[in-house]
Amino acid sequence: MDTIQYLKAQKAKLEAEMQWMDKDFSFDTEEGRRYAEALLKLVLIHMQIEEKEKNRAAK
């Protein structure tokens, strides 16, 4: 599987998980920490996708 496709699949999975999570959790709770962790992973994956697409376009 292509790296970009893999990252996009991971992104879609995280977005789906975050949809059922309550966005109003306090970060002091376990649910809030899981939401923040998922959001961080989502941002990092998005950055990796952008980087790889830029590298691919530069070639």
Secondary structure, 3 states (H helix, E strand, C coil): CCHHHHHHHHHHHHHHHHHHCCCCCCCCCHHHHHHHHHHHHHHHHHHHHHHHHHHHHHC
